[in-house]
Amino acid sequence: MAFDAFQKRKERQLLWLLLPALVPLLILTIYPAVYAVYLSMTNEALTGVAAAKPRFVGVANYLRLFSDGRFWNSLFVTFVFVVGSAIIGQFVLGFISAIALRRKIVGAPVFGAAILLPNAAPEVVAGFMWISMLAGGDHATLSKILVFFGLPYVDWLQTFPLFMVVMVNTWRGIGTAMILLTAGLAAVPAEVYEAARMDGANPRQMFMRITLPLMAPTIFLYMLISTVSTISVFGLVYALTRGGPGNKTEVISVYIYNQSFTAFQIGYGAAGAVVALVVSLALGIAYVRSLKVEV
Amino acid sequence: MAGISEKRSGAYTFLAYVTLIVISIFCILPFIWMALASIDSNAQLFLKWPDSVTFDHYTKVFAEENGVRWFANSLFTVLSATFIVMVVAGLGGYALSRSKAWWKQPFLYAILLIRVLPSTALLVPLYKILLTANNGIGTLLRPLVGEHYRSVMQLFGFIDGYLGLIIVLATGQLPLALWIMKVFFDGVPKDYEEAAILDGATLVQRIRRVLIPLALPGLAAAGLFAFMSAWGDFLLPLILLSSPELQTLPIGLFRAFLRVNEIDYGLLAALATIYLIPAVIAFSFARRFLVQTFSGGVKG
């Protein structure tokens, strides 16, 4: 009995310690998410009549959203952005770097640091640096390099905007992919490779039959994480193109931002936000389940 | 046999070098342009060797632009947020590690899921909540401070004020920090605390004398990640701050870049370099914690 009372008191103390974290999370993350659902069913606006007296409009915003070509375009752009940069670009280049760095390489820490450096760059700095690489037509650094190899001048951000945004986001995430996949590679026991070598397996066979299958859970987890975090990328795209030219690089987060803060249609922007929230949450739940969190 | 496989191995090593060199150049080329442009007396938008080396751009950032102000604003808001995160996540992470109550597992799942919510999607409702809070604190303070109302609101306001930005920045970093601290305390044996309890120490004494010294490495990791993420955040200051006196470095850089008619690339590069350096320093310390956060936190 005395022990029970002691446990109860201890748990109450612990709850008090958690309270300073619980309160801001409830007010500033959970409540806004719920509030977004409510806002999406009103005609709330930042200015004008609707700002003073918002009305409940039911699913009208969603009907409008699903018939809005610009919204579908932003979903398509987001899809290309995520698949191109997170699933393909960062993963492939990060995996290649991780595998290359498993050999005895002179200056391995220097290569590692160079590949990780873009990770440290704040989004606005990354956008600014890449404007130098890509914008300015004839004068862009990338043009100068390619002209050196005999290729024609291209205005990169005007001609291939989405591909360029994908490339820049790839650039930013190779390092993380490399680090996480290096950890995954190190976890594959050396004896397995040893046994395969004894059986006369070549490097390609060992990669396809041992490395990939044993790494599959790590790779799956990595892809979920990078997909979710790439969906929410805003600053990089906004600083680089602001969604343009046209709406060619308007990913969902830039779309929501433009609808809410440029067009001032809060209710309508919230409907887009709810779609983004639902997709992210679904992926997040898959992530949490596959993580098998020990608590 | 051995000869062939050695030759093969040599070819693979060569391939590894070529790959690493190409990827590394891709990764650092933009940085090289920025570093060179920031000291080039005739800086251009493309990569070139400096005409002559000068540090005028750096002095200009501080002397002519509001560089000092932006830097101080960034440092103040981000360090305050980081400090709050370390305290709150230290306490909360301890509670999450030691509790056996029913709310533990739902809470842990919840903080993992909060991390995946895109911040742009939460921004509008968040803005409305902050606006309400701002009006509330405004009506409260207005009769008290009178003519100083504007400057007081720049400190304690939730919209266009330091307090709002700091609290929202801190809340954004809390989930990962809580996770890091929970996992950290899981690795700290309970013997120390139990010994302290037997010696009759109160909860506050236990926290101050036993837990804080033990938790320092975990707090350092949590603080580093909070600092990096808050330092790099662009969206929140973009939405929450409008007064020129309150601008932070990312917004100063972004706005300076938008003044299309008078772009001074040397100046911008110097400003961007100044903004980049603290991020790189923090990242170089945080690097070794990167893998651990992967198992629970979402990268970003």
Interface residues (C-beta under 8 A of the other chain):
Chain A: K10 E11 Q13 L14 L15 L17 L18 P20 A21 L22 P24 L25 I27 L28 T29 I30 Y31 P32 A33 Y35 A36 L39 L93 I96 S97 I99 A100 L101 R103 K104 I105 V110 F111 A114 I115 L116 L117 P118 N119 A120 A121 P122 E123 V124 V125 A126 F128 M129 W130 I131 S132 M133 A135 G136 H139 A140 T141 K144 W171 I174 G175 T176 I179 L180 A183 P203 L221 Y222 I225 S226 V228 S229 I231 S232 F234 G235 Y238 A239 I252 S253 V254 I256 Y257 S260 F261 I266 G269 A270 G272 A273 V274 A276 L277 S280 L281 L283 G284 I285 Y287 V288 L291 V293 V295
Chain B: R8 Y12 T13 L15 A16 Y17 T19 L20 I21 I23 S24 F26 C27 I28 L29 P30 F31 W33 M34 A37 Q44 L45 F46 L47 V87 V88 A89 L91 G92 Y94 A95 L96 R98 S99 K100 A101 W103 K104 Q105 F107 L108 Y109 A110 I111 L112 L113 I114 R115 V116 L117 P118 S119 T120 A121 L122 L123 V124 P125 L126 K128 I129 I167 V168 A170 T171 L174 P175 L178 L203 M228 W231 G232 D233 F234 L235 I239 P250 L253 F254 F257 Y265 L268 A272 Y275 L276 A279 V280 A282 F283 S284 R287 L290 V291 F294 S295 G296 V298 K299 G300
